[in-house]
Amino acid sequence: MPESLFLHELKFLKPAGTSRGVLYTKPSWIYQLSLSNGKLAQTEFPVIPGLSPEYIDHIQYEQALTQFLTLAKVQLEAWSKIDFLQDQQYQLFISNWQAYPSFVFGLELLLFAIQANGSSVLFNSSFTDSAISIPINGLVWMGNLADMRQQAQQKISAGFQTVKLKIGALDWQQELSLLAELRAAAPATQLTIRVDANGAFSAAQAREVLKELARLEVHSIEQPIAAGQPKEMAELAALNLVPIALDEELIGVHGTVQKAALLDRIKPQFIILKPSLHGGFSGVKEWIALAEERLIAWWLTSALESAIGLSAIVQFGSLFPLDLPQGFGTGGLYSNNFESRLAIENGHIFWLNDSHKD
């Protein structure tokens, strides 16, 4: 089967600010496989430099990825004919690559694409039938105060009932004033406000931040302190001031026992799941099962994938009963993305069926 692997450097339309710095481009490796029906099965191996644990530099990553694909291709045809997520041999194979979550994500996406015979519809559902849409949060990237205010107002005007603001890079009092503005303009019954600190605060700072956020009836705060401080994170979650959502905390945690131990120790109110960072689709399914056993709520979010990976994540998410707004985008951040059948309207993401797009 003819194949190709190439680097696609996604270019941001405008710099994307986080508490870890500003992003201008983001690398993804695209793998394509020609199928017997003449179509392509496409997948993506996406990383975020500085966050993805398997990425050191382009050369190191591509060498490891090439080795991974060489080994995976031996079983590709066999796995594509079964429910591979339940297959013991498949589970054994990926257990050796747990430290490379983007590899697992890309392999599973490839297998879904082969099973779909190269169709853009990986999973038949009410979503891909365009019968339902999925509510999502409108993301406000870091910038100066005026820029963040404008972003938030644009999201609300576009029909988003949930907005998520990245905080922790500006002076906290400035960020707090913006949150207070948003809440003054709309009560919590009309506008849900989420914040994502990306681990920007110390434990002591976080306690004060939580008190202020509670006054503004903020829905949740993602990763208020840096990952790797389970005792301090558990204490923040136990305060019950503002629900705590774990994100980066889940990266690098492998195996059912370790995952369960983390959830039992911290007892977060939410976990945020990103397939390309949290062990692929199989890893996310395990996190969901463990969370639901413990009555911990969750939502899915994309992690700056191209349209190839994003489409798969949204379709995968549509297979679950989604009670909360999800963290999906449409890849509109990039000037050189691939074609997509996803669109956003009134704060919901939906699938463009054949009457909209071939």
C-alpha positions as CSV (number, residue, x, y, z in Angstrom):
1,M,0.0,0.0,0.0
2,P,1.6,3.3,-1.0
3,E,2.1,5.6,1.9
4,S,3.5,9.0,2.8
5,L,4.6,10.7,6.0
6,F,5.2,14.5,6.1
7,L,5.5,17.4,8.5
8,H,2.7,20.0,8.2
9,E,3.6,23.2,10.1
10,L,0.3,24.8,11.0
11,K,0.4,28.6,11.0
12,F,-1.7,30.6,13.4
13,L,-3.7,33.5,11.9
14,K,-2.8,35.5,14.9
15,P,-0.4,34.6,17.8
16,A,-2.0,32.4,20.4
17,G,-1.1,33.3,23.9
18,T,-1.0,30.9,26.9
19,S,0.7,31.2,30.3
20,R,3.5,29.0,28.8
21,G,4.2,31.5,26.0
22,V,3.0,32.6,22.6
23,L,2.5,30.2,19.8
24,Y,3.0,31.2,16.1
25,T,3.1,27.7,14.5
26,K,2.4,24.2,15.6
27,P,3.8,21.0,14.1
28,S,1.8,18.0,13.1
29,W,3.0,14.9,11.1
30,I,0.5,13.7,8.6
31,Y,0.4,10.1,7.5
32,Q,-1.5,8.9,4.4
33,L,-2.2,5.4,3.2
34,S,-3.7,4.5,-0.2
35,L,-6.6,2.1,0.1
36,S,-7.7,-0.5,-2.4
37,N,-10.8,1.6,-3.3
38,G,-8.6,4.5,-4.4
39,K,-9.2,6.7,-1.3
40,L,-6.8,7.8,1.3
41,A,-6.8,6.9,5.0
42,Q,-5.3,9.9,6.7
43,T,-4.2,10.4,10.2
44,E,-2.3,13.0,12.2
45,F,0.5,12.8,14.9
46,P,0.1,16.2,16.6
47,V,2.4,17.7,19.3
48,I,2.6,20.9,21.2
49,P,6.3,21.7,21.9
50,G,6.8,22.2,25.6
51,L,3.7,20.2,26.5
52,S,3.7,17.0,24.6
53,P,6.0,14.6,26.7
54,E,7.2,12.6,23.7
55,Y,8.5,15.7,21.8
56,I,12.1,17.0,22.1
57,D,12.7,18.3,18.6
58,H,11.6,17.5,15.1
59,I,14.4,15.1,14.3
60,Q,14.0,13.1,17.5
61,Y,10.2,12.9,17.1
62,E,10.2,11.9,13.4
63,Q,12.8,9.2,14.0
64,A,10.7,7.7,16.9
65,L,7.5,8.0,14.8
66,T,9.1,6.2,11.8
67,Q,10.2,3.4,14.1
68,F,6.7,3.2,15.6
69,L,4.9,3.1,12.2
70,T,7.3,0.4,11.0
71,L,6.3,-1.8,13.9
72,A,2.6,-0.9,13.7
73,K,2.3,-1.6,10.0
74,V,2.9,-5.3,10.6
75,Q,-0.4,-5.6,12.4
76,L,-2.3,-2.8,10.6
77,E,-4.4,-5.0,8.3
78,A,-5.4,-7.4,11.1
79,W,-6.3,-4.7,13.6
80,S,-8.4,-2.8,11.0
81,K,-10.7,-5.8,10.7
82,I,-11.6,-6.0,14.3
83,D,-12.7,-3.9,17.3
84,F,-9.0,-3.2,18.0
85,L,-9.7,-1.1,21.1
86,Q,-10.8,-4.4,22.8
87,D,-8.0,-6.5,21.3
88,Q,-5.5,-7.8,23.8
89,Q,-2.6,-7.9,21.3
90,Y,-3.3,-4.3,20.4
91,Q,-3.4,-3.3,24.0
92,L,-0.1,-5.0,24.6
93,F,1.4,-3.2,21.6
94,I,0.4,0.3,22.7
95,S,1.3,-0.4,26.3
96,N,4.9,-0.2,25.1
97,W,4.3,3.3,23.7
98,Q,2.3,4.9,26.6
99,A,5.0,7.7,26.8
100,Y,4.1,8.7,23.3
101,P,0.3,9.6,23.5
102,S,0.3,11.3,20.1
103,F,1.6,8.1,18.5
104,V,-1.3,6.1,20.0
105,F,-3.8,8.8,19.0
106,G,-2.5,8.8,15.4
107,L,-2.5,5.0,15.1
108,E,-6.1,4.7,16.4
109,L,-7.2,7.5,14.1
110,L,-5.6,5.7,11.2
111,L,-7.3,2.4,12.0
112,F,-10.7,4.2,12.3
113,A,-10.0,5.8,8.9
114,I,-9.1,2.4,7.3
115,Q,-12.3,0.9,8.8
116,A,-14.3,3.8,7.3
117,N,-12.7,3.0,3.9
118,G,-11.3,6.5,3.6
119,S,-14.6,8.3,4.3
120,S,-14.6,11.5,6.4
121,V,-17.3,9.9,8.5
122,L,-15.5,7.7,10.9
123,F,-18.4,6.9,13.2
124,N,-22.1,6.9,12.1
125,S,-24.1,8.9,14.6
126,S,-26.8,11.4,14.9
127,F,-24.0,14.0,14.8
128,T,-22.6,12.9,11.4
129,D,-26.2,12.6,10.2
130,S,-26.4,16.3,11.0
131,A,-29.4,15.6,13.2
132,I,-27.8,17.0,16.4
133,S,-25.1,19.6,17.2
134,I,-22.8,19.8,20.2
135,P,-22.6,22.8,22.5
136,I,-19.0,24.1,22.9
137,N,-17.2,26.8,24.9
138,G,-15.9,29.9,23.1
139,L,-12.2,30.1,23.9
140,V,-10.6,33.5,24.7
141,W,-6.9,33.4,24.2
142,M,-4.4,35.5,26.2
143,G,-3.6,38.9,25.0
144,N,-3.8,42.4,26.5
145,L,-6.9,43.3,28.4
146,A,-8.6,45.1,25.5
147,D,-7.9,42.2,23.2
148,M,-9.3,39.6,25.6
149,R,-12.4,41.8,26.2
150,Q,-13.0,42.0,22.5
151,Q,-12.6,38.3,22.0
152,A,-15.0,37.5,24.8
153,Q,-17.6,40.0,23.5
154,Q,-17.3,38.5,20.0
155,K,-17.9,35.0,21.4
156,I,-21.0,36.1,23.3
157,S,-22.3,38.0,20.4
158,A,-21.8,34.8,18.2
159,G,-24.2,32.9,20.5
160,F,-21.8,31.2,22.9
161,Q,-23.4,30.6,26.3
162,T,-20.1,29.3,27.7
163,V,-16.8,31.2,27.4
164,K,-13.4,30.0,28.6
165,L,-10.7,32.5,29.3
166,K,-7.0,31.6,29.6
167,I,-5.7,33.4,32.7
168,G,-2.3,33.6,34.5
169,A,-0.2,35.7,32.1
170,L,-1.4,39.2,32.9
171,D,-1.7,40.9,36.2
172,W,-4.3,38.9,38.1
173,Q,-6.2,42.1,39.1
174,Q,-6.6,43.0,35.5
175,E,-7.8,39.5,34.6
176,L,-10.2,39.6,37.6
177,S,-11.6,43.0,36.4
178,L,-12.4,41.5,33.0
179,L,-14.1,38.5,34.6
180,A,-16.1,40.9,36.8
181,E,-17.2,42.9,33.7
182,L,-18.4,39.7,32.0
183,R,-20.4,38.6,35.1
184,A,-21.9,42.1,35.6
185,A,-23.2,41.9,32.0
186,A,-24.8,38.5,32.4
187,P,-25.7,36.4,35.4
188,A,-24.5,32.8,35.7
189,T,-27.9,31.5,34.5
190,Q,-27.2,33.2,31.2
191,L,-23.4,33.0,30.8
192,T,-21.2,30.2,32.0
193,I,-17.6,31.4,32.6
194,R,-14.7,28.9,32.7
195,V,-11.1,29.8,33.2
196,D,-7.9,27.9,32.4
197,A,-4.8,28.8,34.4
198,N,-2.4,26.2,32.8
199,G,-0.7,25.9,36.2
200,A,0.2,29.6,36.4
201,F,-0.5,30.1,40.2
202,S,1.3,29.0,43.3
203,A,-0.9,27.0,45.8
204,A,-1.1,30.1,48.1
205,Q,-2.1,32.4,45.2
206,A,-4.6,29.8,43.9
207,R,-6.5,29.9,47.2
208,E,-7.0,33.7,46.8
209,V,-7.9,33.3,43.2
210,L,-10.5,30.7,44.0
211,K,-12.2,33.0,46.5
212,E,-12.5,35.8,43.9
213,L,-13.7,33.4,41.2
214,A,-16.4,32.0,43.6
215,R,-17.8,35.5,44.1
216,L,-18.2,35.7,40.3
217,E,-19.9,32.3,40.1
218,V,-17.2,30.9,37.8
219,H,-18.0,27.4,36.6
220,S,-14.6,25.9,37.0
221,I,-10.8,26.5,36.8
222,E,-8.5,24.2,34.9
223,Q,-5.2,23.4,36.4
224,P,-4.9,26.3,38.9
225,I,-1.4,25.1,39.9
226,A,1.3,23.3,38.0
227,A,1.0,19.5,37.6
228,G,2.8,17.2,40.0
229,Q,1.5,18.7,43.3
230,P,-1.2,16.2,44.1
231,K,-1.4,17.2,47.8
232,E,-1.8,20.9,47.1
233,M,-4.3,20.2,44.3
234,A,-6.3,17.9,46.5
235,E,-6.5,20.6,49.1
236,L,-7.8,23.1,46.5
237,A,-10.4,20.7,45.3
238,A,-11.5,20.0,48.9
239,L,-12.2,23.7,49.5
240,N,-15.2,23.5,47.2
241,L,-14.9,27.1,46.4
242,V,-14.8,26.7,42.6
243,P,-14.7,23.3,40.9
244,I,-11.2,22.1,40.0
245,A,-10.6,20.6,36.5
246,L,-7.5,18.6,35.9
247,D,-5.8,18.8,32.5
248,E,-2.0,18.8,32.4
249,E,-2.2,16.7,35.6
250,L,-3.3,13.7,33.5
251,I,-0.3,13.8,31.0
252,G,2.1,11.0,31.6
253,V,-0.2,9.1,34.0
254,H,-0.3,5.5,32.5
255,G,-2.2,2.4,33.5
256,T,-5.5,1.8,35.2
257,V,-4.0,1.6,38.7
258,Q,-2.1,4.9,38.4
259,K,-5.0,6.7,36.9
260,A,-7.4,5.6,39.6
261,A,-4.9,6.5,42.3
262,L,-4.6,10.0,40.9
263,L,-8.3,10.6,40.8
264,D,-8.7,9.1,44.3
265,R,-6.0,11.3,45.8
266,I,-7.0,14.6,44.3
267,K,-10.8,14.0,44.0
268,P,-11.2,16.8,41.3
269,Q,-14.7,17.9,40.3
270,F,-13.8,17.6,36.6
271,I,-11.2,16.2,34.3
272,I,-10.5,17.6,30.8
273,L,-9.6,15.0,28.2
274,K,-7.4,15.5,25.2
275,P,-6.9,12.3,23.1
276,S,-3.6,13.4,21.6
277,L,-2.2,14.1,25.1
278,H,-4.0,11.6,27.3
279,G,-3.3,8.3,25.6
280,G,-5.3,8.3,22.4
281,F,-9.0,7.3,22.2
282,S,-8.3,4.2,24.2
283,G,-6.7,6.2,26.9
284,V,-9.6,8.7,27.0
285,K,-12.1,5.9,27.2
286,E,-10.3,4.5,30.3
287,W,-10.2,8.0,31.9
288,I,-13.9,8.4,31.3
289,A,-14.8,5.0,32.8
290,L,-12.7,5.7,35.9
291,A,-14.1,9.2,36.3
292,E,-17.7,8.1,36.0
293,E,-17.1,5.4,38.6
294,R,-16.1,8.2,41.0
295,L,-18.9,10.6,39.9
296,I,-16.3,13.0,38.5
297,A,-17.6,14.9,35.5
298,W,-15.6,15.4,32.3
299,W,-15.5,17.0,29.0
300,L,-13.4,16.5,25.8
301,T,-11.3,19.2,24.2
302,S,-9.1,19.4,21.2
303,A,-5.4,20.3,21.6
304,L,-4.6,22.4,18.5
305,E,-4.8,19.5,16.1
306,S,-5.3,20.1,12.4
307,A,-8.8,19.4,10.8
308,I,-7.8,15.8,10.4
309,G,-7.4,15.1,14.1
310,L,-10.1,17.5,15.2
311,S,-12.7,15.8,13.1
312,A,-12.0,12.5,14.6
313,I,-12.1,13.9,18.2
314,V,-15.4,15.6,17.7
315,Q,-16.9,12.5,16.0
316,F,-15.6,10.3,18.9
317,G,-17.1,12.7,21.4
318,S,-20.5,12.5,19.7
319,L,-20.7,8.8,20.6
320,F,-21.1,9.8,24.3
321,P,-24.1,11.5,26.1
322,L,-22.5,15.0,26.4
323,D,-24.0,16.8,29.3
324,L,-21.5,19.7,29.3
325,P,-20.3,22.1,26.6
326,Q,-17.2,20.6,25.1
327,G,-13.9,22.2,24.2
328,F,-13.9,21.7,20.4
329,G,-13.0,24.2,17.8
330,T,-13.1,24.0,14.0
331,G,-9.4,24.7,13.3
332,G,-10.2,28.2,12.3
333,L,-7.1,29.4,14.1
334,Y,-4.8,28.4,11.2
335,S,-4.2,29.9,7.8
336,N,-3.2,26.6,6.2
337,N,-5.5,24.0,7.7
338,F,-7.0,21.1,5.8
339,E,-10.6,21.0,4.6
340,S,-13.2,20.3,7.3
341,R,-16.8,19.3,7.5
342,L,-17.2,20.9,10.9
343,A,-18.8,24.3,11.4
344,I,-19.9,26.4,14.3
345,E,-23.1,28.3,14.8
346,N,-24.7,29.8,17.9
347,G,-22.1,28.2,20.2
348,H,-22.6,24.7,18.8
349,I,-20.5,22.6,16.5
350,F,-22.2,20.7,13.7
351,W,-21.4,18.4,10.8
352,L,-21.8,19.6,7.3
353,N,-23.7,16.9,5.5
354,D,-23.6,16.2,1.7
355,S,-26.1,19.0,1.0
356,H,-23.6,21.5,2.3
357,K,-20.3,19.9,1.3
358,D,-19.1,17.0,-0.9
